[in-house]
Amino acid sequence: MLQKTYIALFLKALIVMMVVMVAVSSTAYAGSNDSKLQANSDEVYYMITFLSGADFWKGCYLGFEEAAALYGAKTVYAGAPEYDITKAVTVFEQIVAKKPTGIALTCMNPEPFIEPIKKAIGMGIKVVTFDSDSPQSARASFISTDNQDAGRVAARYLAKGMGGKGNIAVIVRPAQPNVFVRYLGFKEVIEKEFPDMKIVQVIEAEGDQTKAASATAAVLQAHPEINAIFSSSGIEAVGAGTAIREAGRKDIKLLAFDTPSALLDMIENGEAWATGVQNTYLMGYFSMISLFHLVHDLSNPMTDWKTNPDVSPIAPFINTGINFATQGNVKHYYLRK
């Protein structure tokens, strides 16, 4: 009996000691700034976009914020509300003047950003691009969908839904390369793989929902044989969906790209057929992780990599992939609150 009592006391003492050790260890860790995965108190990371009020960027910034929270880093969202390259570059230059730690930037057009990005890098600011690139700018990484291949996938998806036959109108945005190459991939597959499908009309709406609606309405009137529309961007797709509804053309399959809430609503109520879903969360998430690894020199891919100009310490391109939202699964693609 006495032996059992001693064993019980010994076990209680051991448990108490272990609890104290864990508590002390946790306290010491929490109070330490020695971790390589701990941001300094003055680190600030910016995400900069154009059309800053668009739903698309909300998922990007959510991923950016939640990745930053892993390191205790501060983040700020900024951007020009208009689809205007001059204003987009101006906002970027204003942020650079603040000398932030790092910037994740989406480039409305690649060329105007080349020198501003190089200037920022020369000031010691780490820069990655996401969604839309400026490949000649010396940015460290590009995090995005493989847009041309996504256009190919979208073409095959639409063709399957139409039984390999039909007449298509396509809505494009030539001035924005990441959106335009979706059209190129789509066109390539339709022309090569589906002889009974034809692109009847190409519509340009410059990222404007109202212009897309009026242009689509005119095309449907001129070409009543059209029974499918592929919009390479979600904003224009909402306008196209409005025109389809007003024309009473329930027979038209509207396949879009991206997930503005108004478009998801159209899919849910049957006014649009489907949309290609980019993983915007991962664009922001991997942008932040890439920036943090650059700032803290956490990646070491090879011996003396810094002396080799052809080697980047992080992935030069990260493909975040696509899915398709349909009426059956669209509820899963609304932005997480």
N, C-alpha and C positions, 0 to 999 in steps of 0.2 A: 504493500500500500504506500509506504514512504517513498519507494522507488518511483512509483507512478506519479506521485506528487512532484518529485524533483524533475521528472521528465516534462510534466505539464508546465512547470515554472520555467524550465529551460526553453521550451517551445515558445511560450509567451514572450520571453525576453528576446529571443531570436527574431520574432515577428516585429516587435517594437523597434529593434535595432535596424532591421531592413527598411521599415517605413521611414525612419529618421534619415537613413542614408539616401533613399530615393528623394526625399524632400530637400535635403541639403544639395544633392546633385542637381535637381531641377532648378532650385533657386540660383545656384551658381551659373548654370547654363543660361537661364533667362537674363541674368544680369551681365552676361559676357558679350562683348562685341568682337570676339576673336573668330567667330564662325565665318568661313568664306562665303556663306550664303546669307549674310546679314548686310543689308544696305547701310551706308553711312547716313547720318541724320540730314545731310545737306543734298542728298541725291534726289533729283526730280526728273521724271521721264514724261515726255509729251507724246501724245498721238495727234497727228494733224491730218485732216481730210479736206476735200471740197464737198459741196452740197452737204454741209455739216449737220443739217437737220434730218437727213435721210435715215430711215429705219435701219438700213444696211450696216451703218457704222455702230449702232447700239450693241450688236453682238460682238463686234470687233473690240470695242472698248471694255465690254464686260470681261472678255478673256484677258485683256491687257491688265485691267485692275486686279483680277483674281490671281494672275501670275505674280504681279508686283507684291501682293499681300504675302506671298510665300517668303519674300525677302525683307518685308517691312519697308518697301520703297514707296515714294509718293508719285502719283500720276496726275496728269492734267490733260483734258481733251480740248482741242482747239480746231478751228477751220473756218474757211470762207463759206457762207451760206449759199452763195450763188455758184452757178456753173460757169465760172469766169477764170481763165488761166492767170490773168494778171493779178487778180485778187488772191488767188490760191498761192502764188509765189510770194506775194507781199506778206501774207500771214506767216508763211514759213520763215521769211527773213526777219520778221518781228520776233518770232520765237527764238531764232538763232541768237539774236542780240541779247536775249536773257541768259545765254550760256547754260542751257540745261545739261543734264548728264547725258541724256540720250533722246533720240527722236525716232518714232515709227511714223513713216510718212507714206501716204498714198498719192501718186503723181497723176494728176488729171491728164497731163501730156508730158512725155519724157524729156524733150529737148530743153524747155525753159528751166528745168530743175537741175540740169547738169552742173552748171557753175555754182549756183547757190548751195547745192549739197557738197560739192568739193570744198567750198569756203567753210562750211560748218565743220567738215572733217578736219580741215586745216587748223581750226580753232580747238581741236581736241574733243569735239562732240561726236559721239557714236551715232550712226544713222543706218537704219534698215528701212526697206520699203515693203509695203504689203498691198495686196489686191492689184495695184497698178504701178508699174515699175519705171525706173529711169536707169537702164542698164549701163550706160556710159558714164555714170556719175561717181563711180567708185564706192557706192553704198556697199555695206558689208554683206547683206543678204536680202533675198526677195522671198516673201512668204505669201503664197497665193494658190488659187486653183490653176492647173494647167489648162488655160482657157481655150486654146485651139483644140486640144483633145476633148475638152468638155463639149465643144460645139459638135464634134464628131459623134460623141455619145448621145447628145440631144437629138441629132438627126436620126440615128438608129432607133431611139426611143419613140420618136414621133412616127417614123415609118412603120414600126410594129403596131402602134395604136391605130394607124390608118390602113393596115393591110397592104402596105407597099404601094398605094395608089393615092393620087391627090394633087391639088394645085395649092401652092403655098405663097403667102406674102411674108416677107422678112423685114423686121424693124431693126435698124442698125444705128451705130453711133461712130462714124468714121474717125472722128478726132480723138477718140479714146482707145488706144491700142488694145487693152485687155478685153474690152467689149467687142471691138471690131473683129479680132481674131476668132471669137466664137462663131461669128458669121462665116468666116473663111473655112473653119473646120466643118461647120454645118453644110455649107455649099459643096465642099469637096466630096462629102459622103453621099449627099443626095444625087449629085451628078455622076458619081462613079458606081454607086451600088444600087440605085433605085431608078431604073429607066422609066417607070410609070409614075414618077413623081416629078413635079416641075415647079421651080421658083418663078412665079409669074410677075412679082413686083417687089422691089426693094424700097423701103420707106426710111427716110431720115427724119428724126424728131428732136435731136440735140438734147436729149435728157429732159425733155419737157412733156409732161403728161397731157396738157391741153393740145399741144401740137400733134402729139401721137394720136389723140382721139379724132381730131379733124382730118388728119392725113389718112388714117385708117378708114374713116367713113367714106372719104372720096374714092379710095381704092376699092372698097367693097361695092360701091355703086358702079364703078367703071369695069370691074372684073367680078361679076356675080358667081363665076365658076370657082372662085377661091373657097376652099373648105378647111384651110388650116393657116394659122399665123404663128410664126416663131419670132418672139421678141428677145433680142440678146441682152436686154436689161429689164429689171422689174418696174422701174418708174414708167417707161413707155408702155409696158404691158398693161398697167392699170388703165391708161388712156385707151388702148386698143380694146380692152374688155368693155369699157363704157360704150365704144362705138358698136361693138358686136351686139351688145344688149339693146341699144337703141335701134339697130337695124333689124332686130328680131331674128338674128341668125344663130339659132341654137345648134345648128349643124356644124358650126365652125369649132375646130379644136384649137384652143389658144395654149401654146406651150411657151413658157417664159423662162427667165433666169432671175434668181434672187427672191427675197422673201419680205417685201414691204407688207405691212399688216393688211392694207387694203387689197392687195393681190391674194393673200391667203384667205381673206374673207370671200373673194370671188370664187376661189377654188372650192371653199366649203359649201357655198350655195349653188355651185354648178355653173357659174358664169365663165370660169376659166378651167382648162382641162388639167394642167400640171405646171410645175415650175422646177427648174434645176436649183438645188439648194447647195450653196457654197457653205463651207464650215467657217463662218465669220469668227466664231469664238476662238478657234484654233489660230486664225490669222493674228488676232490680238495676243493670244497666249504665247505663241512661239516668237512673236515680235519682241515681247517683253523679256522672255527667257534669253533670246539671242543678244539683246542689248546688255542685259545684266552680265552674261558670260563675257562679252567683249570688255565691258567696263572693269570687271574684276579679274580679267585675264585667267578665266577658269578652264579654257579649252587649250589643249596642248597636243595637236594632231601629229607632230613629227619633230625630230631633232632640228633645232635651229630654224623652225618654220618662219620666224620673223625675217630671216634673211632671204627667203624665197618669195618673190612677188606673185608667184602663181598659186600660192597656198593660202587659203582662208582658214582661220581657226574655227569658223562655224560653217554650217551648210550654206553654199551660195544660193540654193533654191530649195524651198520646202513646199511640197505639193500637199495642199490640205483637202483635196478631193471634192466630189459632189455626190448628192443623192437626189431623188425626185420626190416632191410633195404632190400628193394626189388627194382627191376627196376622201379616200379611205384612211389616210394617215396625217392629213394636214394639221390636225390638232397638236401634233408633237413638234411642229416647226414654228410656232409662235415664240417670240422672245421670252426667255425665262426671266421671271421677275426676281 
